[in-house]
Amino acid sequence: MLRLLDMVFSITGLVLGAPVLLVIYAVGLFDTGSPLFRQERVGRDQRPFTLVKFRTMRPDTASVASHLADASAITPLGAFLRRSKLDELPQLWNVFKGEMSLVGPRPCLFNQTELITERHNRGVFEVRPGITGLAQVNSIDMSTPKLLAETDARMLQDLTIALYFKYIFMTVGGKGAGDRVKTK
């Protein structure tokens, strides 16, 4: 049932959101010259997939988890996209393709070995990663791998259609701080 909801919402979001996606893409061309960010992430069953987002940092920024990146790498447009969570919109394509769900554990990088181990031990990789979930609406990010994996596992154990919608509405309503970045 959740996969059907993912399909309906991702198609609807991509179609209805197309004008917004195009405007952000065009503005992003002026901001960084490369408005889309693609990065290999750990997916379901620990298989790799390419996550797509709007770029929020300079193109020369090291490919590390957000909490390890320097805040000075975030562009002015990127700061707005992060605050509004509009940088996540292109992930609707990943949802449509079946690589992600709207609700699930945020996909990590392959070099985040502690988080991968914690998630593996809790069965978190048995599901598709998501755009949002319990950890995200509670501002728990990848800087606390054990807590994140525990929260992901608890979400998956308790996930119902009502909670699926709750996490989506909470995210759209601005709940959660998003991924932290290093400050000087």
Secondary structure, DSSP 8 states (H G I E B T S, - for coil): -HHHHHHHHHHHHHHHTHHHHHHHHHHHHHHTS--EEEEEEE-GGG-EEEEEEE--B-TTS-SS-GGGSBGGGB-HHHHHHHHHTGGGTTHHHHHHHTS-EEES-----TT-HHHHHHHHHTTGGGS--EEE-HHHHTT--TTSHHHHHHHHHHHHHH--HHHHHHHHHHHHTT-S-----B--
